[in-house]
Amino acid sequence: MKTVTAKIVKELALGAGADLCGIAPVERFDAAPKGFRPADIYPAAKSVVVIANRFPEAAFRSTNPVPYSFTSEQIRYQVYRLTCELCLRLQDLGVTAVPVPNEPYIYWDAKKMEGRGILSLRHAGYLAGLGVLGRNTLLINERFGNRLSLGALLLDVPLEGDQIVTYEVCGDSCNLCIKSCPAKALDGRRIVQKLCRERSQIITPKGYELYTCNICRRVCPNGAGIVRKKA
């Protein structure tokens, strides 16, 4: 069996079409809630590989909800396909890789309209060095901002983890996402999912699901990548 390293895994991921790939040892998830840690999904997990694909920026420029809804769905399924492909490629190298998508939920509170994925992918992205969490609760990457869809794999081999990044994104005074949220669902630390879902998701008369709001993504000054202040 070929020795699989972090470098090999990243080359596989980027070569298969991922825009970003980061790695975190499972020990970094010890503070996660019980039931939502890598070992709760796959007891033999030793490393968490997080991948991301970016959104085309033009999807955020339309005043009609269809282009963004279409883009969001297609990028999500692109990440799903990529996750499964990586599982197979790693399997061929003798590594067990368990896929972790952002949906479906097992935990669902109907009253609060609150769901949780089996692993928080935004926190996984942070722990794998792909970005920091903004006041809009989204993962913000230095290059691509919050225009990302995430996926993860749990590997049964220990890999070198990426450094957790600490760059500044929100500053002390920026509350634009909080002030702009029409549902008042953000407080700078968390999102009230019920308020967000009631405002941002609709079912058309024909039965299509559309995302009608992406303001917290769109108004972020670093939404499309971190803007560096000129000296």
C-alpha positions as MATLAB code, in Angstrom:
seq = 'MKTVTAKIVKELALGAGADLCGIAPVERFDAAPKGFRPADIYPAAKSVVVIANRFPEAAFRSTNPVPYSFTSEQIRYQVYRLTCELCLRLQDLGVTAVPVPNEPYIYWDAKKMEGRGILSLRHAGYLAGLGVLGRNTLLINERFGNRLSLGALLLDVPLEGDQIVTYEVCGDSCNLCIKSCPAKALDGRRIVQKLCRERSQIITPKGYELYTCNICRRVCPNGAGIVRKKA';
ca = [
       0.000    0.000    0.000;
       1.322    3.436   -0.958;
       1.913    5.817    1.930;
      -0.731    8.512    1.658;
       0.351   11.984    2.734;
      -1.426   15.307    3.072;
       0.287   16.436   -0.139;
      -1.070   13.445   -2.077;
      -4.616   13.989   -0.769;
      -4.568   17.669   -1.720;
      -3.212   16.908   -5.178;
      -6.030   14.399   -5.682;
      -8.664   16.880   -4.503;
      -7.440   19.832   -6.539;
      -6.826   17.629   -9.564;
     -10.395   16.324   -9.375;
     -11.806   19.846   -9.400;
     -11.819   21.215   -5.850;
     -11.001   24.907   -5.536;
      -9.795   24.480   -1.955;
      -8.665   21.594    0.226;
      -7.624   21.667    3.869;
      -6.889   19.024    6.493;
      -7.518   18.849   10.241;
      -6.587   16.096   12.714;
      -9.676   14.772   14.502;
      -8.332   16.040   17.846;
      -9.211   19.570   16.771;
     -12.890   18.600   16.990;
     -12.832   17.624   20.667;
     -14.798   20.747   21.621;
     -17.625   19.979   19.174;
     -20.969   18.886   20.685;
     -21.248   15.206   21.491;
     -22.817   13.395   18.568;
     -21.353   15.823   16.028;
     -17.693   14.841   16.142;
     -15.859   12.876   13.442;
     -15.588    9.770   15.649;
     -19.379    9.813   16.108;
     -19.677    9.291   12.366;
     -16.686    7.035   11.793;
     -14.933    5.712   14.947;
     -11.678    4.993   13.076;
     -11.373    8.557   11.773;
      -7.974   10.162   12.246;
      -8.106   13.035    9.764;
     -10.778   15.314    8.335;
     -10.316   16.516    4.764;
     -12.418   19.552    3.855;
     -12.992   20.548    0.247;
     -14.712   23.567   -1.251;
     -15.920   24.743   -4.624;
     -16.567   28.378   -5.383;
     -19.692   30.100   -6.720;
     -19.573   32.210   -9.876;
     -19.821   35.805   -8.671;
     -22.456   36.740  -11.243;
     -25.019   34.574   -9.430;
     -25.117   37.244   -6.715;
     -25.868   40.060   -9.147;
     -29.321   38.939  -10.279;
     -32.439   40.477   -8.764;
     -34.341   37.313   -9.700;
     -33.967   34.331   -7.299;
     -33.676   31.695  -10.036;
     -30.013   32.224  -11.057;
     -28.748   32.057   -7.468;
     -30.966   29.071   -6.618;
     -29.790   27.230   -9.727;
     -26.140   28.025   -9.009;
     -26.387   27.008   -5.364;
     -27.903   23.649   -6.290;
     -25.389   22.923   -9.041;
     -22.336   23.810   -6.949;
     -23.673   21.703   -4.067;
     -24.018   18.674   -6.320;
     -20.607   19.385   -7.798;
     -19.161   19.054   -4.288;
     -21.187   15.864   -3.713;
     -19.769   14.323   -6.884;
     -16.262   15.382   -6.016;
     -16.572   13.959   -2.490;
     -17.604   10.549   -3.813;
     -14.885   10.579   -6.470;
     -12.236   11.259   -3.831;
     -13.567    8.407   -1.701;
     -12.971    6.044   -4.617;
      -9.537    7.420   -5.461;
      -8.418    7.097   -1.854;
      -9.916    3.618   -1.651;
      -7.666    2.626   -4.550;
      -4.711    3.777   -2.431;
      -5.821    1.630    0.498;
      -7.385    4.447    2.529;
     -10.926    4.367    3.914;
     -12.606    7.735    3.315;
     -16.127    8.287    4.626;
     -18.049   11.077    2.822;
     -19.661   13.854    4.857;
     -22.126   16.036    2.911;
     -23.864   19.112    4.316;
     -27.261   17.376    4.020;
     -29.423   15.454    4.806;
     -29.982   16.328    8.445;
     -30.643   13.743   11.116;
     -31.130   16.378   13.816;
     -34.186   18.510   13.057;
     -36.241   20.637   15.447;
     -39.487   21.220   13.577;
     -40.707   23.931   15.934;
     -37.511   25.958   15.615;
     -36.993   24.913   11.975;
     -33.447   24.169   13.079;
     -31.288   21.509   11.472;
     -27.731   20.329   11.966;
     -25.553   18.392    9.596;
     -23.785   15.346   11.000;
     -20.651   17.504   11.082;
     -20.535   21.292   11.003;
     -18.752   21.885    7.715;
     -18.159   25.586    8.308;
     -16.416   24.795   11.594;
     -14.558   21.950    9.890;
     -13.403   24.407    7.237;
     -12.121   26.729    9.935;
     -10.303   23.894   11.739;
      -8.776   22.799    8.413;
      -7.368   26.254    7.730;
      -9.708   27.235    4.890;
     -10.973   30.430    6.459;
     -12.477   32.169    9.458;
     -16.071   32.528   10.610;
     -17.635   35.917   10.023;
     -20.450   37.626   11.895;
     -22.791   36.263    9.243;
     -21.775   32.783   10.584;
     -20.313   31.881    7.170;
     -16.830   30.591    6.471;
     -14.844   33.368    4.791;
     -11.808   32.398    2.739;
      -8.998   34.813    1.936;
      -9.301   34.283   -1.824;
     -12.948   33.387   -2.422;
     -14.715   35.040    0.501;
     -17.985   33.342    1.460;
     -18.780   32.210   -2.102;
     -18.174   28.564   -1.189;
     -19.914   25.213   -0.920;
     -18.249   22.725    1.425;
     -17.846   18.974    1.751;
     -15.677   16.692    3.883;
     -14.180   13.217    4.124;
     -13.145   11.278    7.223;
      -9.942    9.294    6.678;
      -8.584    6.387    8.693;
      -4.993    7.621    8.339;
      -3.273   10.421   10.272;
      -2.315   13.364    8.081;
      -0.495   16.586    8.771;
      -3.045   19.300    9.499;
      -3.087   22.758    7.971;
      -2.461   25.768   10.139;
      -5.622   27.427   11.441;
      -5.781   30.905    9.923;
      -6.359   34.058   11.923;
      -6.774   36.822    9.366;
      -9.177   39.639   10.166;
     -12.453   39.770    8.267;
     -15.110   41.668   10.187;
     -13.134   44.201   12.171;
     -14.452   45.841   15.301;
     -17.139   47.961   13.722;
     -18.560   46.104   10.700;
     -22.092   44.884   11.347;
     -23.343   45.259    7.783;
     -24.675   41.693    7.526;
     -26.529   42.036   10.844;
     -28.061   45.404    9.933;
     -28.959   44.272    6.402;
     -30.647   40.983    7.328;
     -34.359   41.495    6.531;
     -35.328   38.683    8.910;
     -33.208   39.988   11.812;
     -31.815   36.455   12.109;
     -28.200   37.393   12.921;
     -26.684   38.646   16.151;
     -22.999   38.369   15.259;
     -22.522   34.977   16.926;
     -25.249   32.736   15.576;
     -28.175   32.586   13.187;
     -31.790   31.952   14.143;
     -32.584   29.380   11.476;
     -36.354   29.738   11.721;
     -36.261   33.444   10.965;
     -33.777   32.894    8.142;
     -35.656   29.997    6.535;
     -38.997   31.787    6.654;
     -37.507   34.694    4.738;
     -34.998   33.031    2.441;
     -36.726   29.885    1.132;
     -39.972   29.513   -0.761;
     -41.767   26.779   -2.678;
     -43.282   27.952   -5.956;
     -46.823   26.907   -6.999;
     -45.218   24.317   -9.286;
     -43.207   22.880   -6.401;
     -39.739   24.316   -7.023;
     -37.652   25.394   -4.038;
     -36.043   28.797   -4.463;
     -33.608   30.758   -2.328;
     -34.978   34.277   -2.193;
     -32.332   35.892    0.002;
     -28.532   35.876    0.051;
     -28.036   39.324    1.506;
     -25.684   38.217    4.288;
     -23.377   36.725    1.655;
     -23.754   39.603   -0.786;
     -23.282   42.667    1.422;
     -20.173   41.380    3.209;
     -17.246   43.643    2.215;
     -15.092   40.496    2.081;
     -17.778   38.329    0.496;
     -15.848   37.768   -2.721;
     -12.421   37.627   -1.062;
     -10.646   39.592    1.617;
     -10.135   43.220    0.662;
      -6.770   44.461    1.854;
      -6.558   48.049    3.004;
      -3.949   50.095    1.184;
      -1.110   51.328    3.350;
];
